[in-house]
């Protein structure tokens, strides 16, 4: 078991993953499940109705994979080498390159195939923000990092600019231990949030979150939020950028996450005048397609309106 676990972690590193850990597949802790239910009850999920679906699967891995025994959690750095000019309409770093779903799923599938080559009895399923999986929770159980007050997974000595992915399999492996690290008394993320969306440590009111308003929200941006958008055009990284742990962030080594010159060169004028054809070219294979052309035009109109 030790040798198998070691080989899997080594191959995960070869694939480019920056962290890899294992934990037992078991029912989510009562306190976490109860906290999630309370978050929904307070309507902090805003109009993301899908968060109310598949409650039992969200808390019970064995309902996602038959005979689930182990959860493997991995992290992939997306901190950029090059960034937009500060005066440009800002795009969250995670959306700088190719859609992370495609990149992560390809790497996760390669890792699962490798695991099967080591043990033909292994069966499982890969996940990357594609099913009701509490990704950050399982990452903490796997000893990869801890959840900060901004609700992001923080990897000590590396920061929080990471995509997470999981593989749930039917075989027991050697398990890692959760970390004892925490944010301590630091509240920089809570203090810096321009809309006070972090209502309590690790509790986000999505209604007030700039990332929700500019990405997931399919309607008009809340008028109360518009005045606090700053230059946030698509998503928001403020609560991560001010976190002391992100001083350790290093540029990623994944070619697919390299932003195009066209994206880095976007301005208020170019976005305001962007045609649908230009949108399709610039954001081809980008996670920004989630907001669609209409959503991006809505966002730039909101930024222009407040100026």
C-alpha positions in Angstrom: 0.0 0.0 0.0 2.8 2.4 0.8 4.6 1.8 -2.5 1.4 2.1 -4.5 0.6 5.4 -2.8 4.1 6.7 -3.3 4.1 5.8 -7.0 0.7 7.6 -7.5 2.0 10.8 -5.9 5.2 10.7 -7.9 3.2 10.4 -11.2 0.8 13.2 -10.1 3.9 15.4 -9.8 5.1 14.3 -13.2 1.7 15.4 -14.6 2.3 18.8 -13.2 0.1 18.7 -10.1 1.6 20.8 -7.2 0.0 18.8 -4.4 -1.5 15.3 -4.0 -3.0 13.7 -1.0 -5.3 10.8 0.1 -8.1 10.4 2.6 -10.7 7.8 3.5 -14.0 8.1 1.6 -16.6 8.6 4.3 -19.6 10.7 5.2 -18.9 14.4 5.5 -18.5 15.7 9.1 -21.8 16.7 10.7 -20.6 20.2 11.4 -19.7 20.8 7.8 -23.0 19.4 6.5 -24.9 21.5 9.0 -23.0 24.6 8.0 -23.7 24.0 4.3 -27.4 23.6 5.1 -27.4 26.8 7.1 -25.7 28.6 4.2 -28.5 27.5 1.9 -31.2 28.4 4.4 -29.8 32.0 4.5 -29.9 32.1 0.7 -26.2 32.9 0.6 -26.1 30.8 -2.6 -28.0 33.6 -4.3 -29.6 32.3 -7.6 -27.3 29.3 -7.8 -30.2 26.9 -7.4 -28.1 23.9 -8.4 -26.4 24.2 -5.0 -29.6 22.8 -3.5 -29.5 19.7 -5.6 -28.0 16.3 -4.8 -27.6 17.0 -1.1 -27.1 13.3 -0.2 -24.4 12.8 -2.9 -22.7 16.0 -1.7 -22.2 14.5 1.7 -21.7 10.8 0.9 -18.9 9.9 -1.6 -20.2 6.3 -1.8 -23.3 7.6 -3.7 -21.0 9.0 -6.4 -18.7 5.9 -6.8 -19.8 2.4 -5.9 -17.8 0.9 -3.1 -15.8 4.1 -2.6 -12.9 3.7 -0.3 -10.4 6.5 -1.0 -10.5 10.1 -2.2 -7.4 11.5 -3.9 -7.2 15.3 -4.0 -4.8 17.2 -6.2 -4.0 20.9 -6.7 -2.8 22.7 -9.9 -1.2 26.1 -9.8 -2.7 28.8 -12.0 -0.9 31.9 -10.8 0.1 33.8 -14.0 3.5 34.7 -15.4 2.1 37.9 -17.1 -0.8 40.0 -15.8 -3.1 42.7 -17.2 -2.1 46.4 -16.8 -3.6 47.7 -13.6 -5.7 50.2 -15.5 -7.4 47.5 -17.6 -10.8 45.9 -16.7 -9.6 43.1 -14.5 -10.1 39.4 -15.2 -9.7 36.9 -12.4 -6.4 34.9 -12.8 -8.2 31.6 -13.1 -9.7 32.6 -16.4 -6.5 33.9 -18.0 -5.9 30.7 -20.0 -7.7 27.6 -21.4 -10.7 26.4 -19.5 -9.4 24.6 -16.4 -12.1 22.0 -16.6 -10.6 20.6 -19.8 -7.0 20.8 -18.5 -7.7 19.3 -15.1 -9.9 16.5 -16.5 -7.2 15.4 -19.0 -4.6 15.2 -16.2 -7.0 13.5 -13.8 -7.9 10.9 -16.4 -4.3 10.3 -17.1 -3.6 9.8 -13.4 -6.5 7.4 -13.0 -5.3 5.4 -16.0 -1.9 5.2 -14.4 -3.4 4.0 -11.2 -5.3 1.2 -13.1 -2.0 0.2 -14.7 -0.5 -0.3 -11.3 -3.6 -2.3 -10.0 -6.1 -3.6 -12.5 -8.8 -3.9 -9.7 -8.9 -0.1 -9.2 -12.1 1.5 -10.5 -13.1 5.1 -10.0 -14.2 8.4 -11.3 -12.6 11.8 -11.7 -14.1 15.1 -10.6 -13.2 18.8 -11.3 -16.0 21.1 -10.3 -18.3 18.8 -12.3 -20.3 17.1 -9.6 -21.6 17.8 -6.1 -18.2 17.3 -4.4 -17.0 19.4 -1.5 -13.6 20.0 -3.1 -12.0 22.2 -0.4 -13.3 20.0 2.4 -11.7 16.9 0.9 -8.5 18.7 0.1 -8.2 19.5 3.8 -8.9 15.9 4.8 -6.1 14.9 2.3 -3.7 17.2 4.1 -3.1 19.4 1.1 -4.0 22.7 2.8 -6.5 24.4 5.1 -9.6 26.6 4.4 -8.9 30.3 5.0 -11.4 32.9 6.2 -12.0 33.8 2.5 -13.2 30.2 2.1 -10.3 29.4 -0.3 -8.0 26.4 0.1 -4.6 27.7 1.3 -1.5 25.6 0.8 1.1 26.7 3.3 4.2 28.1 1.5 2.3 28.3 -1.8 -0.8 30.3 -1.5 -4.3 29.8 -2.8 -4.2 30.2 -6.6 -4.9 26.5 -7.3 -7.5 24.5 -9.1 -8.6 21.4 -7.2 -9.6 18.0 -8.5 -10.5 14.6 -7.1 -10.5 10.9 -8.0 -12.7 8.6 -5.9 -11.7 5.0 -6.1 -12.7 1.6 -4.7 -9.3 0.7 -3.1 -7.8 1.7 0.3 -4.5 3.5 0.2 -2.2 5.1 2.7 -3.9 8.2 4.0 -2.5 11.6 4.8 -3.3 13.7 7.9 -5.0 17.1 7.9 -2.9 20.1 8.7 -3.1 22.1 11.9 -2.3 25.4 10.2 -4.9 28.2 10.3 -5.3 31.9 9.6 -4.9 32.8 13.2 -6.1 36.3 14.0 -5.6 37.6 10.4 -8.7 39.2 8.8 -7.1 40.9 5.8 -9.4 39.2 3.4 -12.5 40.1 5.3 -11.4 43.7 5.7 -10.4 44.1 2.1 -13.6 42.7 0.4 -15.1 45.8 -1.2 -18.7 44.5 -0.8 -18.3 42.8 2.6 -19.3 39.5 1.1 -17.3 37.5 3.7 -19.9 37.7 6.5 -18.0 35.4 8.8 -14.9 33.3 8.6 -15.3 30.8 5.8 -18.9 32.1 5.1 -19.5 33.9 1.8 -22.7 35.7 1.0 -22.8 35.2 -2.8 -25.3 37.9 -3.3 -22.6 40.4 -2.4 -19.7 38.6 -4.0 -18.2 40.3 -7.1 -17.3 36.9 -8.6 -20.9 35.7 -8.4 -22.3 39.0 -9.7 -20.0 39.1 -12.7 -20.0 35.3 -13.6 -22.8 33.2 -12.2 -25.4 35.9 -12.0 -27.5 35.7 -15.2 -29.5 38.8 -14.4 -28.6 42.5 -13.9 -25.7 43.2 -11.5 -27.1 44.5 -8.2 -27.0 48.3 -8.1 -25.5 48.3 -4.6 -22.6 46.2 -5.9 -21.8 48.3 -9.0 -20.3 51.1 -7.0 -17.9 48.7 -5.4 -16.7 46.8 -8.5 -13.5 48.8 -8.9 -12.0 47.5 -12.1 -13.3 43.9 -11.6 -14.7 42.9 -15.0 -14.8 39.2 -14.7 -14.5 37.6 -11.2 -12.5 39.0 -8.4 -9.2 38.0 -6.7 -9.0 40.7 -4.0 -9.5 38.3 -1.0 -6.7 36.2 -2.4 -4.3 39.0 -3.4 -4.3 40.5 0.1 -3.8 37.1 1.9 -0.3 36.9 3.5 0.1 33.4 2.2 -0.1 34.5 -1.5 3.3 36.2 -1.2 4.6 32.7 -1.8 2.8 32.3 -5.0 5.0 31.4 -8.0 4.0 31.4 -11.7 2.4 28.2 -12.9 4.2 25.7 -15.2 1.1 24.7 -17.3 1.3 26.0 -20.8 -2.5 25.9 -21.3 -2.9 28.6 -18.6 -0.7 31.1 -20.5 -2.9 34.1 -21.4 -3.1 35.3 -25.0 -1.8 38.8 -26.0 -5.4 39.6 -27.1 -6.7 38.9 -23.6 -3.9 40.8 -21.9 -4.5 43.7 -24.3 -8.2 44.1 -23.5 -9.2 47.7 -22.6 -12.4 49.5 -21.6 -12.8 50.7 -25.2 -12.2 47.3 -26.8 -14.6 45.5 -24.5 -17.3 48.1 -25.0 -17.0 47.9 -28.8 -16.4 44.1 -28.9 -18.5 42.3 -31.5 -19.8 38.8 -30.9 -17.4 37.4 -33.5 -14.5 39.0 -31.7 -15.8 37.5 -28.5 -15.8 34.0 -30.0 -12.2 34.4 -31.2 -10.7 35.9 -28.1 -12.5 33.6 -25.6 -12.4 30.4 -27.5 -11.7 27.5 -25.1 -11.9 30.0 -22.2 -13.7 29.6 -18.9 -15.1 33.1 -19.5 -17.6 31.7 -22.0 -19.6 30.8 -18.9 -20.8 34.4 -18.7 -21.5 34.4 -22.4 -21.3 37.4 -24.7 -24.3 39.1 -23.1 -22.9 38.7 -19.6 -19.5 40.2 -20.6 -21.3 43.2 -22.3 -23.4 43.6 -19.1 -20.2 43.7 -17.0 -18.3 46.3 -19.1 -21.5 48.4 -19.1 -21.6 48.3 -15.3 -18.0 49.3 -15.0 -18.4 52.1 -17.5 -21.5 53.3 -15.7 -19.8 53.8 -12.4 -16.9 55.7 -13.8 
